[in-house]
């Protein structure tokens, strides 16, 4: 292993030098500092639902991140191995965007504690003053949280940057010492540390450019070679349950590792300058969703990549990590396919995996989910039978502390600037306000008034001191979209690489976008179909009974819930009869929470008929039957946005109505 590490480091260094370029390659787009973008309207309400739910209160009672543990001393040391890092990375942006003083204070106390306990070697975390082996990965999410705090509060810059450099110097020495600190999990997640190093290089190099790049190279070439993992000849095209990993890196097929690994090649490109890194990143993204993708926007991995069957699971950590990776891919590469998919994930897969009040979450969600209960047998080869229960920590605790990064990071990546910082672009559609200063000292404020994705129209107001070009993403699913500027006639949108240019003059500019979409169907295994319109995936919301399985002794709102279907769900549909129904809220305000049964204003009707559709064991649906016969009279059923369903059929057998 030592010899291979040495060879690869040399090869990587030669490859970088052979390009004839030095420094870091620029991104196509730049993110804005935390706090520059704020949610408004229903999206702000959704963030508050999360803040008032499990995410905003778990530090008060949940053993893994309770402040009484980590502020008290020894119990803190287990938290930076995973749980505390995850929590901090998520709750820094959550607290700031929600303007929650309690969470902001807890985040600051956590940062202060970690930095105060950094030892003389530069190490941060649970192994300080112990004989435990030092593994690098657990600190990476903490670093992301610390960077976000500096973005919001520049007064923290010196303290955080100094601590990071102490750690970087130590990590560099460890990596050069035969890959010390690199075990199987660190091998897959090295890209997160590389992104931290690149933040230092971009904003606080302090004469350490050579150290930073060398550490990036050491991380890459002592880690999983993602350029091989995403190569078509090695990439798994079916569920991986019984497949040997041809590269030997078993954890590269782990769902969350894959979600984080999506960032590896764009991060690599920045220091190698090799176009092949970007090409392979794009190919890998496409392979992942071709062979494991879900109509909800995400992919299946019930621990490991799980193919296309509708009963297989998707981990909640995987959902939020893929969203973050997709935002980063777009900023480096500029291909709108990444943000198109992230928007689908945010508005479908993310809310589907939590109860409407965000107090209970699943470990795994299913496309066809007819029960959420202890499953015997269960369809997940590597996860337990409790995995799809909605609760505090079903199966594993990681998603409890990691899931809150989803909405805040979606919000903070909703706008970007061009590389020269002369233009601003809105890449995620929804209700937002952003304030920033562009190049040539041009302060700009943007307000987007909309209930998108529950409406096709968006009204945007821009104020600017100087003229500039503003961009707004036009999703790939839009059909016959129009734009009206300053009250003028509506004209057809004409996006270039997914972005519509709007010429903004000094003063105030307004424009209205109308972005209609058609009903589309997606072919799924066994001749089944999934239904879409715009960014939303539609499913049959199975009426359910609910039973409390357990309740937390300190916080009774944190409970494990069992859901069972209370009516028939075994239907085939005639896709030619699909009809879109829009019942806009009379007040213009959506209900809170909007992602719960019967609450979204959009739906579809479709002609259906009952069929024989077996169950596997007693708790999950078998594969959709191909060309089933109707067993009863035809009827009209309603499909609703997938994110509002907790039990559902999202992939239907088909028939032809009379």
TORMIRO-913444 format. One line per 2 residues: for each residue x, y, z of C-alpha. Coordinates in nm, 3 decimals. Layout:
X/Y/Z ~ ...
This chain:
0.000/0.000/0.000 ~ 0.283/0.241/0.079
0.440/0.187/-0.259 ~ 0.113/0.249/-0.443
0.052/0.567/-0.244 ~ 0.400/0.694/-0.334
0.356/0.615/-0.703 ~ 0.019/0.783/-0.721
0.139/1.097/-0.547 ~ 0.423/1.126/-0.796
0.186/1.061/-1.085 ~ -0.056/1.322/-0.956
0.215/1.583/-0.913 ~ 0.350/1.519/-1.264
-0.001/1.535/-1.406 ~ -0.060/1.874/-1.244
0.276/2.005/-1.359 ~ 0.225/1.869/-1.711
-0.078/2.089/-1.757 ~ 0.149/2.392/-1.752
-0.087/2.568/-1.512 ~ -0.034/2.659/-1.151
-0.266/2.764/-0.873 ~ -0.631/2.663/-0.862
-0.858/2.663/-1.164 ~ -1.146/2.907/-1.121
-1.505/2.799/-1.070 ~ -1.767/2.893/-1.325
-1.978/3.049/-1.050 ~ -1.911/3.170/-0.696
-2.131/3.117/-0.394 ~ -2.235/3.406/-0.172
-2.145/3.431/0.198 ~ -2.386/3.277/0.445
-2.663/3.526/0.528 ~ -2.655/3.702/0.190
-2.952/3.492/0.073 ~ -3.264/3.462/0.284
-3.576/3.252/0.233 ~ -3.910/3.428/0.222
-4.272/3.317/0.194 ~ -4.342/2.947/0.216
-3.971/2.858/0.207 ~ -3.903/3.066/0.518
-4.197/2.892/0.681 ~ -4.049/2.555/0.585
-3.719/2.650/0.744 ~ -3.907/2.749/1.059
-4.091/2.415/1.058 ~ -3.749/2.250/1.062
-3.619/2.487/1.330 ~ -3.923/2.427/1.550
-3.892/2.053/1.496 ~ -3.630/1.793/1.577
-3.345/1.981/1.410 ~ -3.380/2.293/1.621
-3.423/2.112/1.952 ~ -3.211/1.798/1.942
-2.917/1.975/2.107 ~ -3.139/2.013/2.415
-3.195/1.643/2.476 ~ -3.039/1.411/2.216
-2.745/1.224/2.366 ~ -2.515/1.252/2.065
-2.522/1.634/2.053 ~ -2.665/1.750/2.385
-2.483/2.062/2.499 ~ -2.474/1.926/2.853
-2.248/1.651/2.718 ~ -2.002/1.838/2.501
-1.981/2.146/2.721 ~ -1.928/1.921/3.018
-1.614/1.766/2.881 ~ -1.550/1.399/2.810
-1.874/1.321/2.626 ~ -1.788/1.596/2.378
-1.502/1.386/2.253 ~ -1.734/1.137/2.086
-1.927/1.413/1.914 ~ -1.655/1.536/1.678
-1.604/1.188/1.538 ~ -1.929/1.230/1.346
-2.236/1.351/1.533 ~ -2.110/1.687/1.656
-1.947/1.769/1.324 ~ -2.266/1.686/1.136
-2.482/1.884/1.378 ~ -2.255/2.189/1.369
-2.231/2.189/0.988 ~ -2.609/2.187/0.962
-2.710/2.412/1.249 ~ -2.476/2.702/1.175
-2.669/2.796/0.857 ~ -3.002/2.686/1.006
-2.965/2.912/1.307 ~ -2.846/3.211/1.108
-3.110/3.186/0.833 ~ -3.384/3.134/1.091
-3.240/3.415/1.304 ~ -3.260/3.182/1.603
-3.048/3.330/1.880 ~ -3.045/3.008/2.082
-2.904/2.798/1.797 ~ -2.658/3.070/1.701
-2.533/3.081/2.060 ~ -2.500/2.701/2.078
-2.308/2.699/1.750 ~ -2.068/2.965/1.878
-2.016/2.775/2.202 ~ -1.943/2.457/2.007
-1.689/2.637/1.788 ~ -1.525/2.797/2.091
-1.502/2.463/2.270 ~ -1.344/2.280/1.978
-1.087/2.549/1.914 ~ -1.003/2.587/2.281
-0.937/2.213/2.303 ~ -0.714/2.191/1.996
-0.395/2.029/2.119 ~ -0.037/2.145/2.070
0.011/1.925/1.763 ~ -0.284/2.089/1.586
-0.527/1.798/1.626 ~ -0.894/1.876/1.687
-1.136/1.627/1.825 ~ -1.204/1.325/2.041
-0.856/1.178/2.026 ~ -0.701/1.472/2.214
-0.524/1.339/2.524 ~ -0.619/0.979/2.442
-0.444/0.682/2.281 ~ -0.718/0.633/2.021
-0.603/0.631/1.656 ~ -0.647/0.963/1.479
-0.867/0.943/1.169 ~ -0.910/1.257/0.965
-1.266/1.242/0.834 ~ -1.470/1.330/1.144
-1.335/1.686/1.141 ~ -1.440/1.768/0.784
-1.805/1.866/0.845 ~ -1.688/2.071/1.143
-1.458/2.265/0.909 ~ -1.751/2.339/0.677
-1.943/2.477/0.974 ~ -1.649/2.691/1.085
-1.612/2.835/0.734 ~ -1.979/2.927/0.731
-1.940/3.105/1.065 ~ -1.651/3.309/0.925
-1.860/3.400/0.620 ~ -2.133/3.532/0.846
-1.906/3.687/1.109 ~ -1.568/3.796/0.965
-1.449/3.883/1.317 ~ -1.391/3.509/1.362
-1.152/3.490/1.066 ~ -0.815/3.496/1.239
-0.917/3.252/1.509 ~ -1.063/2.997/1.267
-0.798/3.032/0.996 ~ -0.516/2.993/1.248
-0.675/2.677/1.390 ~ -0.731/2.533/1.042
-0.369/2.591/0.945 ~ -0.246/2.418/1.260
-0.457/2.120/1.164 ~ -0.350/2.131/0.798
0.018/2.122/0.892 ~ -0.040/1.819/1.111
-0.259/1.645/0.853 ~ 0.004/1.701/0.585
0.267/1.535/0.803 ~ 0.033/1.243/0.876
-0.049/1.189/0.509 ~ 0.319/1.190/0.417
0.377/0.932/0.692 ~ 0.239/0.640/0.489
-0.115/0.776/0.482 ~ -0.155/0.801/0.860
-0.510/0.896/0.958 ~ -0.659/0.746/0.643
-0.893/0.454/0.707 ~ -1.177/0.330/0.487
-1.418/0.616/0.556 ~ -1.153/0.884/0.521
-1.049/0.725/0.193 ~ -1.392/0.799/0.046
-1.453/1.146/0.193 ~ -1.124/1.323/0.125
-1.293/1.572/-0.110 ~ -1.450/1.758/0.183
-1.107/1.835/0.326 ~ -0.985/1.938/-0.021
-1.272/2.189/-0.042 ~ -1.167/2.336/0.294
-0.808/2.364/0.169 ~ -0.933/2.538/-0.144
-1.129/2.787/0.066 ~ -0.806/2.870/0.248
-0.622/2.901/-0.084 ~ -0.889/3.126/-0.237
-0.941/3.358/0.059 ~ -0.662/3.312/0.316
-0.353/3.166/0.146 ~ -0.113/3.347/0.381
0.183/3.231/0.175 ~ 0.090/2.864/0.222
-0.011/2.783/-0.134 ~ 0.245/2.503/-0.176
0.141/2.339/0.152 ~ -0.226/2.356/0.058
-0.183/2.206/-0.289 ~ 0.049/1.934/-0.161
-0.208/1.839/0.102 ~ -0.479/1.826/-0.166
-0.266/1.590/-0.372 ~ -0.186/1.374/-0.070
-0.555/1.343/0.014 ~ -0.652/1.247/-0.340
-0.380/0.994/-0.395 ~ -0.423/0.823/-0.058
-0.800/0.806/-0.112 ~ -1.055/0.634/-0.331
-0.985/0.705/-0.700 ~ -1.324/0.845/-0.790
-1.220/0.880/-1.154 ~ -1.214/0.499/-1.160
-1.530/0.450/-0.953 ~ -1.724/0.662/-1.203
-1.575/0.491/-1.507 ~ -1.845/0.299/-1.697
-1.651/-0.029/-1.701 ~ -1.639/-0.033/-1.319
-1.972/0.128/-1.234 ~ -2.247/-0.108/-1.108
-2.555/-0.120/-1.329 ~ -2.767/-0.323/-1.084
-2.815/-0.345/-0.709 ~ -2.478/-0.418/-0.554
-2.592/-0.675/-0.296 ~ -2.398/-0.966/-0.446
-2.149/-0.779/-0.664 ~ -1.777/-0.775/-0.589
-1.630/-0.427/-0.612 ~ -1.375/-0.450/-0.896
-1.159/-0.174/-0.749 ~ -1.157/-0.318/-0.399
-1.299/-0.003/-0.240 ~ -1.621/-0.151/-0.103
-1.723/0.175/0.066 ~ -1.715/0.362/-0.265
-2.054/0.202/-0.340 ~ -2.192/0.313/-0.004
-2.475/0.556/-0.070 ~ -2.363/0.848/0.145
-2.000/0.806/0.043 ~ -2.115/0.817/-0.319
-2.315/1.135/-0.249 ~ -2.010/1.304/-0.098
-1.780/1.155/-0.362 ~ -1.971/1.338/-0.633
-1.770/1.646/-0.529 ~ -1.434/1.473/-0.562
-1.361/1.520/-0.931 ~ -1.465/1.886/-0.957
-1.251/1.949/-0.648 ~ -0.966/1.759/-0.813
-0.998/1.960/-1.133 ~ -0.923/2.279/-0.948
-0.567/2.165/-0.870 ~ -0.498/1.936/-1.168
-0.657/2.162/-1.432 ~ -0.749/1.844/-1.619
-1.069/1.859/-1.823 ~ -1.090/1.481/-1.790
-1.180/1.526/-1.423 ~ -1.486/1.730/-1.518
-1.581/1.495/-1.799 ~ -1.571/1.194/-1.567
-1.767/1.380/-1.298 ~ -2.042/1.442/-1.554
-2.037/1.082/-1.676 ~ -2.050/0.948/-1.321
-2.348/1.167/-1.234 ~ -2.536/1.033/-1.536
-2.447/0.670/-1.463 ~ -2.559/0.701/-1.103
-2.907/0.822/-1.192 ~ -2.943/0.600/-1.498
-2.893/0.280/-1.299 ~ -3.004/0.376/-0.948
-3.217/0.689/-0.989 ~ -3.560/0.759/-0.850
-3.848/0.968/-0.990 ~ -3.821/1.174/-0.669
-3.489/1.303/-0.802 ~ -3.257/1.103/-0.577
-3.104/0.754/-0.610 ~ -3.141/0.431/-0.417
-2.887/0.305/-0.165 ~ -3.010/0.111/0.136
-2.657/0.131/0.263 ~ -2.512/0.039/-0.079
-2.629/0.123/-0.433 ~ -2.961/-0.054/-0.476
-3.070/-0.044/-0.841 ~ -3.413/0.060/-0.965
-3.667/-0.149/-0.775 ~ -3.933/0.070/-0.613
-3.926/-0.105/-0.275 ~ -3.555/-0.042/-0.219
-3.451/0.243/0.008 ~ -3.283/0.583/0.001
-3.106/0.715/0.310 ~ -3.187/1.064/0.436
-2.816/1.154/0.475 ~ -2.774/1.063/0.110
-3.049/1.308/0.012 ~ -2.894/1.612/0.178
-2.538/1.526/0.077 ~ -2.640/1.487/-0.288
-2.809/1.827/-0.278 ~ -2.490/1.989/-0.149
-2.275/1.803/-0.402 ~ -2.501/1.902/-0.690
-2.471/2.269/-0.595 ~ -2.092/2.240/-0.588
-2.082/2.056/-0.922 ~ -2.281/2.336/-1.082
-2.056/2.606/-0.941 ~ -1.744/2.437/-1.079
-1.878/2.300/-1.409 ~ -2.179/2.517/-1.494
-2.401/2.243/-1.639 ~ -2.766/2.310/-1.545
-2.843/1.938/-1.518 ~ -2.699/1.946/-1.167
-2.925/2.219/-1.032 ~ -3.228/2.084/-1.218
-3.186/1.762/-1.022 ~ -3.108/1.929/-0.689
-3.431/2.127/-0.718 ~ -3.624/1.803/-0.779
-3.460/1.643/-0.476 ~ -3.537/1.942/-0.253
-3.902/1.959/-0.348 ~ -3.968/1.583/-0.348
-3.725/1.344/-0.180 ~ -3.622/1.566/0.112
-3.965/1.644/0.263 ~ -4.093/1.293/0.189
-3.849/1.146/0.440 ~ -3.979/1.345/0.739
-4.318/1.391/0.899 ~ -4.485/1.718/0.809
-4.383/1.876/1.139 ~ -4.021/1.758/1.097
-4.016/1.592/1.438 ~ -3.969/1.238/1.306
-3.753/1.116/1.020 ~ -3.684/0.795/0.835
-3.352/0.631/0.775 ~ -3.477/0.498/0.440
-3.762/0.609/0.214 ~ -3.919/0.400/-0.062
-4.077/0.501/-0.393 ~ -4.357/0.252/-0.327
-4.406/0.261/0.050 ~ -4.719/0.089/0.176
-4.618/0.087/0.543 ~ -4.366/0.246/0.777
-4.314/-0.011/1.048 ~ -4.086/-0.284/1.176
-4.061/-0.496/0.860 ~ -4.043/-0.876/0.867
-3.893/-0.955/0.629 ~ -3.749/-0.626/0.509
-3.631/-0.540/0.155 ~ -3.303/-0.384/0.265
-3.017/-0.637/0.258 ~ -2.777/-0.424/0.463
-3.013/-0.227/0.688 ~ -3.242/-0.328/0.967
-3.618/-0.388/0.959 ~ -3.682/-0.061/1.149
-3.527/0.153/0.874 ~ -3.841/0.309/0.727
-4.009/0.391/1.060 ~ -4.048/0.767/1.118
-3.866/0.836/1.441 ~ -3.581/0.992/1.636
-3.305/0.756/1.518 ~ -3.440/0.456/1.326
-3.158/0.218/1.226 ~ -2.863/0.462/1.263
-2.840/0.804/1.432 ~ -2.640/0.984/1.160
-2.942/1.120/0.972 ~ -3.084/1.275/1.289
-2.789/1.514/1.314 ~ -2.706/1.546/0.942
-3.046/1.603/0.779 ~ -3.083/1.969/0.887
-2.821/2.083/0.634 ~ -3.065/2.015/0.348
-3.287/2.324/0.345 ~ -3.025/2.577/0.470
-2.765/2.479/0.210 ~ -3.028/2.471/-0.064
-3.109/2.829/0.032 ~ -2.747/2.947/0.058
-2.669/2.808/-0.289 ~ -2.979/2.950/-0.456
-2.787/3.246/-0.601 ~ -2.435/3.265/-0.740
-2.222/3.526/-0.908 ~ -2.026/3.484/-1.227
-1.654/3.424/-1.181 ~ -1.576/3.793/-1.237
-1.848/3.886/-0.984 ~ -2.006/4.127/-1.231
-2.335/3.934/-1.265 ~ -2.576/3.757/-1.032
-2.774/3.443/-1.114 ~ -3.069/3.274/-0.944
-3.023/2.900/-0.990 ~ -3.290/2.760/-0.755
-3.643/2.883/-0.805 ~ -3.852/2.974/-0.505
-3.920/3.270/-0.274 ~ -3.594/3.442/-0.179
-3.435/3.774/-0.103 ~ -3.066/3.838/-0.155
-2.839/4.135/-0.094 ~ -2.484/4.148/-0.226
-2.234/4.386/-0.376 ~ -2.111/4.299/-0.725
-1.788/4.411/-0.889 ~ -1.730/4.784/-0.941
-1.903/4.850/-0.607 ~ -2.252/4.771/-0.731
-2.488/4.695/-0.439 ~ -2.780/4.479/-0.553
-3.098/4.361/-0.384 ~ -3.323/4.092/-0.535
-3.666/3.989/-0.407 ~ -3.846/3.690/-0.562
-4.216/3.668/-0.479 ~ -4.364/3.328/-0.562
-4.514/3.008/-0.427 ~ -4.314/2.803/-0.680
-4.303/2.500/-0.710 ~ -4.672/2.521/-0.624
-4.720/2.781/-0.899 ~ -4.568/2.849/-1.241
-4.520/3.224/-1.196 ~ -4.241/3.421/-1.026
-4.228/3.798/-0.975 ~ -3.881/3.943/-0.927
-3.779/4.293/-0.820 ~ -3.417/4.405/-0.853
-3.263/4.726/-0.727 ~ -2.907/4.812/-0.828
-2.678/5.112/-0.817 ~ -2.539/5.032/-1.163
-2.649/4.842/-1.470 ~ -2.557/4.474/-1.492
-2.672/4.147/-1.644 ~ -2.890/3.934/-1.421
-2.951/3.566/-1.491 ~ -3.229/3.333/-1.385
-3.240/2.961/-1.447 ~ -3.509/2.825/-1.677
-3.554/2.457/-1.587 ~ -3.535/2.196/-1.859
-3.897/2.093/-1.801 ~ -4.043/2.435/-1.890
-4.262/2.442/-2.203 ~ -4.360/2.775/-2.364
-4.218/2.985/-2.083 ~ -4.248/3.363/-2.103
-4.091/3.670/-1.944 ~ -4.235/4.019/-1.906
-3.992/4.296/-1.807 ~ -4.107/4.617/-1.637
-4.469/4.548/-1.725 ~ -4.399/4.500/-2.095
-4.541/4.238/-2.325 ~ -4.464/3.877/-2.245
-4.205/3.725/-2.476 ~ -4.071/3.371/-2.503
-3.782/3.285/-2.275 ~ -3.458/3.212/-2.458
-3.212/3.061/-2.210 ~ -2.848/2.997/-2.290
-2.709/2.696/-2.102 ~ -3.017/2.709/-1.883
-2.992/3.078/-1.791 ~ -3.217/3.361/-1.908
-3.036/3.696/-1.928 ~ -3.213/4.009/-1.801
-3.051/4.347/-1.863 ~ -3.089/4.543/-1.542
-3.052/4.920/-1.537 ~ -2.954/5.137/-1.243
-3.257/5.177/-1.019 ~ -3.541/4.925/-1.005
-3.619/4.652/-1.256 ~ -3.910/4.410/-1.232
-3.991/4.104/-1.433 ~ -4.245/3.824/-1.428
-4.168/3.471/-1.534 ~ -4.435/3.223/-1.635
-4.286/2.874/-1.647 ~ -4.555/2.621/-1.739
-4.481/2.253/-1.781 ~ -4.652/1.953/-1.932
-4.754/1.634/-1.759 ~ -4.487/1.375/-1.837
-4.445/1.009/-1.756 ~ -4.121/0.827/-1.685
-4.070/0.461/-1.774 ~ -3.978/0.249/-1.474
-3.904/-0.123/-1.427 ~ -4.167/-0.388/-1.502
-4.354/-0.162/-1.742 ~ -4.452/0.076/-1.463
-4.456/0.455/-1.489 ~ -4.394/0.760/-1.271
-4.579/1.089/-1.318 ~ -4.428/1.439/-1.322
-4.521/1.796/-1.388 ~ -4.251/2.060/-1.362
-4.024/2.002/-1.062 ~ -4.282/1.792/-0.879
-4.324/1.416/-0.888 ~ -4.681/1.296/-0.819
-4.782/0.988/-0.621 ~ -5.089/0.825/-0.472
-5.101/0.934/-0.108 ~ -5.214/0.621/0.076
-5.447/0.704/0.367 ~ -5.291/0.572/0.686
-5.333/0.484/1.048 ~ -5.070/0.595/1.297
-4.935/0.437/1.612 ~ -4.677/0.574/1.856
-4.408/0.312/1.913 ~ -4.179/0.502/2.148
-4.153/0.854/2.288 ~ -3.844/1.032/2.414
-3.851/1.077/2.789 ~ -3.707/1.428/2.781
-3.884/1.554/2.468 ~ -4.222/1.389/2.403
-4.252/1.548/2.058 ~ -3.966/1.324/1.947
-4.139/0.991/1.888 ~ -4.125/0.685/1.668
-4.435/0.641/1.453 ~ -4.572/0.334/1.277
-4.787/0.398/0.971 ~ -5.014/0.139/0.806
-5.229/0.171/0.497 ~ -5.596/0.212/0.586
-5.736/0.174/0.232 ~ -5.650/-0.007/-0.088
-5.341/0.101/-0.276 ~ -5.327/-0.169/-0.545
-5.409/0.032/-0.856 ~ -5.306/0.049/-1.218
-5.354/0.381/-1.399 ~ -5.434/0.492/-1.753
-5.182/0.767/-1.820 ~ -5.389/0.907/-2.109
-5.646/1.025/-1.853 ~ -5.410/1.231/-1.635
-5.548/1.577/-1.560 ~ -5.368/1.856/-1.375
-5.563/2.034/-1.099 ~ -5.455/2.369/-0.954
-5.640/2.504/-0.650 ~ -5.436/2.812/-0.557
-5.476/2.925/-0.197 ~ -5.732/3.207/-0.182
-5.510/3.416/0.043 ~ -5.200/3.347/-0.164
-5.042/3.188/0.143 ~ -4.971/2.817/0.155
-5.063/2.609/0.460 ~ -4.795/2.528/0.715
-4.642/2.279/0.688 ~ -4.710/2.246/0.318
-4.542/1.906/0.281 ~ -4.810/1.694/0.446
-5.108/1.495/0.329 ~ -5.375/1.696/0.148
-5.204/2.034/0.192 ~ -5.032/2.122/-0.140
-5.262/2.314/-0.376 ~ -5.162/2.106/-0.679
-5.281/1.757/-0.770 ~ -5.371/1.532/-1.062
-5.663/1.304/-1.130 ~ -5.631/0.980/-1.324
-5.849/0.685/-1.412 ~ -5.744/0.375/-1.219
-5.860/0.024/-1.157 ~ -5.792/-0.222/-0.876
-5.550/-0.505/-0.958 ~ -5.386/-0.802/-0.793
-5.061/-0.665/-0.659 ~ -4.883/-0.896/-0.416
-4.699/-0.789/-0.107 ~ -4.363/-0.931/-0.006
-4.365/-1.056/0.348 ~ -4.632/-0.853/0.519
-4.503/-0.499/0.497 ~ -4.380/-0.395/0.152
-4.509/-0.403/-0.202 ~ -4.370/-0.652/-0.450
-4.254/-0.520/-0.787 ~ -4.535/-0.358/-0.987
-4.709/-0.628/-1.192 ~ -4.661/-0.602/-1.567
-4.978/-0.566/-1.781 ~ -5.213/-0.645/-1.492
-5.582/-0.720/-1.540 ~ -5.842/-0.506/-1.363
-6.019/-0.690/-1.083 ~ -6.291/-0.433/-1.026
-6.459/-0.120/-1.155 ~ -6.262/0.175/-1.281
-6.248/0.483/-1.060 ~ -6.081/0.822/-1.043
-5.796/0.858/-0.796 ~ -5.595/1.165/-0.700
-5.218/1.200/-0.719 ~ -5.043/1.459/-0.505
-4.688/1.594/-0.476 ~ -4.458/1.315/-0.360
-4.295/1.526/-0.089 ~ -4.625/1.555/0.098
-4.683/1.178/0.108 ~ -4.561/0.948/0.384
-4.713/0.627/0.246 ~ -4.737/0.620/-0.130
-4.733/0.454/-0.467 ~ -4.497/0.649/-0.691
-4.446/0.387/-0.964 ~ -4.766/0.248/-1.115
-4.861/-0.043/-1.335 ~ -5.057/0.074/-1.639
-5.376/-0.029/-1.816 ~ -5.600/0.117/-2.086
-5.937/0.246/-1.970 ~ -6.261/0.160/-2.149
